[in-house]
Amino acid sequence: MSASRGRRPDASLVWKKSSHSSNEGPQCVEMAAAAGTVHVRDSKNLTGPRLASAADTWADFVSSVTR
């Protein structure tokens, strides 16, 4: 995974908030899928840093944390 800093957010990304996030709580994670890449950001800081991961790497990560 890599951190994206200093770049303008990609307007073509469609962000989805985690079902475990709420507007009042500290868990505010959003993700967006693009061609072969998954992006993750803090929904409280929309223009801040975000992680970008290859889709297969993201799938491996999700699989490992849901076991």
N, C-alpha and C positions, 0 to 999 in steps of 0.2 A: 504494500500500500504506500501511497505517496501523499504528502500534504501539498495542496495547491494554495500558494500564497501570492498576493499581489496581482491577481488576475481578476478581471471583472467577471461576475457570475454569468454563466451561459444561459441566455434567455430561452433557449430551446429545451432546457431540461425541465421535466415535470417532477416536482418534488412531492413526496408523500411522507406524512408524519407517522412515526411509529405508533402502533396501537397501544403501546405502553406509555406514551407521552400524554401529558395533559397541559392545558394552558396555565395552570397554577403551580405545577410541580417542576422539579429540577430536570426531569428526564424529557428533554426536548430534542429528539434526534429525527432528522429527515433523511431520506435517501432518494436518489434519482438514478434511473438506468439509462444508459446511452449505448451506442453501438460498441459492444464488447467491454464496457466500463461501468462500474457502479460508483456513484458519488455519495458521500455521507457528510452532513453538516449539522451544526447546532442551530436549531430553528430560532433561537434568541439572537443570533448573530448572522444574519443572512448573507452579508458580504464578507464575513470572516473566513478563516482557513477552513478547508474541507479535505477529506480524504478521498482519494481516487484509487480504485482497485480494479484489476482485470476481473471480468465477470466470473471466470472459473475459480479464481482465488477467493472472491467473495462467497461463492457457493460453498467452497471448502470451509471457510470461516464459519458461516451460518450453520453448516452441518455439525461442526465440532462444538459449537456452543449450545446447540439444541439437544445434544445427547444426554 
